[in-house]
Amino acid sequence: MEREGQQVETAQWNDGWIQVKVPLPFSLKWVNSYLIPEPDQSGYTVIDPGLRTDEAVAAWNEAMQRHDIDVAAIKRIIVTHQHPDHYGLAGYFQELSGAPVYMSRRSHAYTVRLWAEGSRFAEELGQLFSGHGMPDELTSAIAANLELFEERVSPQPSVTYMKAGESIRFGGFEWQLIDAPGHAYGQLLLYEPNNGWMFCGDQVIPRITPNISVVPGEETDPLNDFLTNLDELLNYDVSFAFPGHRDPFTGFAARIEELKQHHIRRLERMKRMLDEPMSAFELSERLFGINLRSNPHNLRFAMAETLAHLYYMEHRGLIRRLEGASAYLFHAV
């Protein structure tokens, strides 16, 4: 790993586990990557290596030097889900270390859909947003922003598939693989039942709420899938959780209840706002503000999350969809 280092924050947990706060060039600030050593000192597992940027590579370089770890010691790379801030450096680390990259088949299919030659994802997303009232200049800005991510996920790794219901061994423990849809279809959480440890990706995060988005070509009720999964996760006895963002935390079940209540409040607020018919784009701007017009990255998340809540209410007969002059409108029943 080349490039000069920078100040990067790391923390140690359990028996030599290292949390690396890999910098991100947007409002989340960093993504958590984890280095998990084998008890026989035969190497490390990397979980969610981060987005590929010069700053992230420099941060990794410093973190590895600080903890006296050679990149050749990486024996396994696990990606909880396909979003670029978790997946982007997987191929880069694989080239350096020769380590296999593990992720679910569905997560990998999403990466191929977005970043394979001839991808039409940006066009399909633009059509979805345009049909719900977003102006063309904003869908074009979102498409341009999406293009920036191709180099941030390159090179693409060769992938070994893992799936929910199976287990994977690393760090001296056997980890159960748990399906966690809604935020990202194909996302897998890693649970060690004897100690109650869980690597929870972006499904359960302290202090902030995971983005729940409608994505063209995927399920049309991601918020329902997310909320249903949160109820399923309450069945796991989690003593300590290692999230994709913010710091590791206790109170896993309590945090799940907070996330559920957040979405209940948002649904209630949105339904009240729909006493008058409006498009998803108009509603999104009322919820998140017009300043996002200058930030296509966050605008995409805001619009897609607004649609997720609208689709949830529509499926349950709480609102209805109307044919507007140039876009769909939604109205409370």
C-alpha positions in Angstrom: 0.0 0.0 0.0 1.7 3.2 -1.2 0.7 6.8 -0.7 1.7 8.9 2.3 -0.3 8.4 5.5 -2.8 10.7 7.2 -4.3 10.8 10.6 -6.8 7.9 10.8 -8.7 6.9 13.9 -8.5 3.2 15.0 -9.7 1.4 18.1 -9.1 -2.0 19.5 -11.8 -4.4 20.7 -11.9 -7.9 22.2 -8.6 -9.8 21.6 -6.8 -7.6 19.1 -9.8 -6.7 16.9 -9.1 -3.4 15.1 -11.8 -0.9 14.0 -10.5 1.3 11.2 -12.5 4.5 10.5 -12.0 4.7 6.7 -12.7 8.2 5.5 -15.6 8.9 3.1 -16.0 11.9 0.8 -19.6 12.6 1.9 -21.7 13.4 4.9 -21.3 10.0 6.7 -17.6 10.9 7.2 -16.3 7.4 7.6 -17.2 3.7 7.3 -16.1 1.1 9.8 -13.8 -1.6 8.6 -12.7 -4.3 11.0 -9.5 -6.3 11.1 -10.0 -9.6 12.9 -6.8 -11.6 13.8 -6.7 -15.4 13.9 -5.8 -16.8 17.3 -2.9 -18.7 15.8 -1.5 -15.5 14.3 -1.9 -16.9 10.8 -3.5 -13.7 9.4 -6.4 -11.4 9.4 -10.0 -11.1 8.1 -11.0 -7.7 6.8 -14.7 -6.8 7.0 -16.0 -4.1 4.7 -12.8 -2.5 3.5 -14.4 0.8 2.4 -14.6 3.1 -0.6 -11.6 3.4 -2.9 -10.3 6.9 -2.7 -6.7 8.2 -2.3 -7.7 9.3 1.2 -9.0 5.8 2.1 -5.9 4.1 0.7 -3.7 6.5 2.7 -5.7 5.9 5.9 -5.4 2.1 5.5 -1.7 2.5 4.9 -1.3 4.4 8.1 -3.5 2.0 10.1 -1.6 -1.1 8.9 1.7 0.5 9.8 0.4 1.7 13.2 -0.6 -1.9 14.1 2.4 -3.5 12.4 0.3 -5.5 9.9 1.5 -6.4 6.4 -1.1 -6.5 3.6 0.1 -10.1 2.9 -1.4 -11.1 6.3 -4.9 -10.5 5.0 -6.3 -13.9 4.4 -10.0 -13.2 3.9 -12.2 -10.2 2.9 -15.8 -10.2 3.9 -18.3 -7.7 2.4 -21.6 -7.4 4.3 -23.3 -5.7 1.4 -22.8 -4.2 -2.0 -22.9 -0.4 -1.3 -19.7 1.2 -2.6 -18.6 2.6 0.8 -18.4 -1.0 2.0 -17.4 -2.8 -1.2 -15.2 -0.4 -3.1 -11.7 -1.5 -1.9 -12.4 -5.2 -2.0 -10.8 -5.8 -5.4 -7.9 -3.5 -4.5 -7.2 -5.5 -1.3 -7.6 -8.8 -3.2 -5.0 -7.7 -5.8 -2.5 -6.8 -3.0 -3.1 -9.8 -0.8 -4.5 -12.6 -3.0 -7.2 -13.1 -0.4 -10.7 -14.4 -1.4 -13.6 -11.9 -1.2 -16.8 -13.2 0.3 -20.3 -11.7 -0.2 -23.7 -12.9 -1.1 -24.7 -13.8 -4.6 -27.4 -11.2 -4.7 -25.1 -8.4 -3.4 -22.6 -9.3 -6.1 -25.3 -9.3 -8.8 -26.1 -5.7 -7.8 -22.4 -4.7 -8.3 -22.5 -6.2 -11.7 -25.7 -4.4 -12.6 -24.3 -1.0 -11.5 -20.7 -1.2 -12.7 -20.5 -3.7 -15.6 -20.0 -2.4 -19.1 -23.2 -1.2 -20.6 -25.0 -0.6 -17.3 -28.4 1.1 -17.6 -28.9 1.6 -13.9 -28.5 5.4 -13.9 -31.0 5.7 -16.8 -33.5 3.4 -15.0 -33.2 5.4 -11.8 -33.6 8.7 -13.7 -36.8 7.3 -15.3 -38.2 6.3 -11.9 -37.4 9.7 -10.3 -38.7 11.6 -13.4 -42.0 9.8 -13.2 -42.4 11.0 -9.7 -41.8 14.6 -10.4 -38.0 15.2 -10.3 -36.8 17.7 -12.9 -34.6 16.5 -15.7 -31.6 18.6 -14.6 -31.6 16.9 -11.2 -31.9 13.4 -12.6 -28.9 14.2 -14.9 -26.9 15.5 -11.9 -27.6 12.2 -10.1 -26.5 10.2 -13.1 -23.3 12.2 -13.3 -22.7 11.6 -9.6 -23.2 7.8 -10.0 -20.5 7.8 -12.7 -18.0 8.9 -10.1 -18.3 5.7 -8.2 -17.0 3.4 -11.0 -13.4 4.2 -10.2 -14.1 4.1 -6.5 -15.1 0.4 -6.8 -12.3 -0.7 -9.2 -10.8 -3.2 -9.7 -13.8 -5.5 -9.3 -13.0 -8.5 -7.2 -13.4 -12.2 -7.9 -16.1 -13.2 -5.5 -16.7 -16.4 -3.4 -20.4 -16.6 -2.5 -21.7 -17.0 1.0 -25.4 -17.2 2.0 -27.8 -16.8 4.8 -28.3 -19.9 6.9 -24.7 -21.0 6.5 -21.8 -20.1 8.7 -18.2 -18.8 8.2 -15.3 -19.3 10.5 -12.8 -16.5 11.2 -11.1 -15.1 14.3 -11.4 -18.4 16.1 -15.2 -18.3 16.0 -18.0 -19.7 13.9 -20.2 -16.9 12.6 -23.9 -17.4 11.6 -24.9 -15.6 8.4 -28.2 -13.8 8.7 -30.2 -12.3 5.8 -30.9 -8.6 6.4 -33.0 -7.0 3.6 -34.4 -3.5 3.2 -31.4 -1.3 3.3 -29.6 -3.6 0.9 -31.0 -6.8 -0.6 -28.3 -9.5 -0.2 -26.9 -7.9 3.0 -25.6 -10.5 5.4 -25.0 -10.0 9.2 -22.5 -12.0 11.1 -23.5 -13.4 14.5 -21.5 -15.3 17.1 -24.0 -16.8 19.5 -21.7 -17.9 22.3 -20.6 -14.3 23.0 -23.5 -12.5 21.5 -21.4 -10.5 19.0 -22.8 -9.2 15.8 -21.3 -7.4 12.8 -24.5 -5.7 11.7 -23.5 -3.9 8.5 -25.9 -1.0 7.9 -29.0 -2.7 9.2 -28.8 -1.4 12.8 -26.7 1.7 13.4 -26.5 3.9 16.5 -27.5 7.6 16.3 -28.4 7.6 12.6 -31.0 5.7 10.6 -30.1 3.4 7.7 -31.3 4.7 4.3 -34.2 2.6 3.0 -34.5 3.2 -0.8 -36.7 2.1 -3.6 -34.4 0.8 -6.3 -35.6 0.1 -9.9 -35.8 -3.6 -10.6 -35.9 -4.7 -6.9 -38.7 -5.3 -4.5 -41.3 -2.5 -4.3 -41.7 -2.5 -0.5 -38.3 -2.2 1.0 -39.5 -0.5 4.2 -41.7 -3.4 5.0 -38.8 -5.8 4.4 -36.6 -3.7 6.7 -39.2 -3.4 9.5 -40.0 -7.1 9.3 -36.3 -8.0 9.5 -35.8 -5.7 12.5 -38.5 -7.8 14.3 -36.6 -11.0 13.3 -33.3 -9.6 14.7 -34.9 -9.2 18.1 -34.8 -13.0 18.4 -30.9 -12.8 18.6 -29.3 -12.2 21.9 -26.8 -9.5 21.0 -24.5 -8.3 23.8 -22.3 -6.1 21.5 -22.8 -4.9 18.0 -20.2 -3.8 15.4 -22.0 -1.5 12.9 -20.9 -0.2 9.5 -21.1 3.4 10.7 -20.6 5.1 14.1 -19.1 3.2 17.0 -19.7 -0.3 18.3 -22.5 -0.3 20.8 -24.6 -2.2 23.4 -28.4 -2.0 23.6 -29.0 -3.7 20.3 -32.7 -4.5 21.0 -33.4 -1.0 22.3 -31.8 0.5 19.1 -34.1 -1.6 17.0 -37.1 -0.3 18.8 -35.9 3.3 18.2 -35.5 2.6 14.5 -39.0 1.2 14.2 -40.4 4.2 16.0 -38.5 6.6 13.8 -40.2 5.1 10.7 -43.6 5.1 12.3 -43.4 8.8 13.1 -42.2 9.5 9.6 -45.1 7.6 8.0 -47.6 9.4 10.2 -46.0 12.8 9.3 -46.0 12.0 5.6 -49.7 10.9 5.6 -50.7 14.2 7.3 -48.8 16.1 4.6 -50.7 14.2 1.9 -54.0 15.8 2.8 -53.3 17.6 -0.5 -52.1 15.6 -3.5 -48.4 16.0 -4.3 -45.6 14.2 -6.1 -42.9 12.2 -4.4 -40.4 14.8 -5.4 -42.4 17.7 -3.9 -42.9 15.7 -0.7 -39.2 14.8 -0.6 -38.3 18.5 -0.7 -40.7 19.3 2.1 -39.2 16.6 4.2 -35.5 17.1 3.5 -35.3 20.6 2.2 -34.5 22.2 -1.2 -30.9 22.6 -0.4 -30.3 19.0 -1.5 -30.7 20.2 -5.1 -27.0 21.1 -4.9 -26.0 17.7 -3.5 -27.0 15.0 -6.0 -25.6 12.2 -3.7 -27.9 13.1 -0.8 -30.7 14.0 -3.1 -30.8 10.5 -4.5 -31.0 9.0 -1.0 -33.8 11.5 0.0 -35.9 10.8 -3.0 -35.5 7.0 -2.9 -36.3 7.0 0.8 -39.4 9.1 0.3 -40.6 6.6 -2.3 -40.0 3.7 0.1 -42.3 5.3 2.6 -44.9 6.2 0.0 -44.9 2.7 -1.4 -45.3 1.2 2.1 -48.4 3.3 2.7 -49.7 2.7 -0.8 -49.5 -1.1 -0.4 -51.5 -0.8 2.8 -54.2 1.4 1.4 -53.3 4.4 3.5 -52.7 6.6 0.4 -53.6 6.3 -3.3 -51.7 7.1 -6.4 -53.1 9.6 -8.9 -52.2 10.3 -12.5 -50.9 13.9 -12.6 -50.2 16.0 -15.7 -46.5 15.1 -15.7 -45.9 12.9 -12.7 -47.7 10.6 -10.3 -49.3 12.2 -7.3 -50.1 10.7 -3.9 -53.1 11.6 -1.7 -54.1 10.4 1.7 -57.2 8.2 1.8 
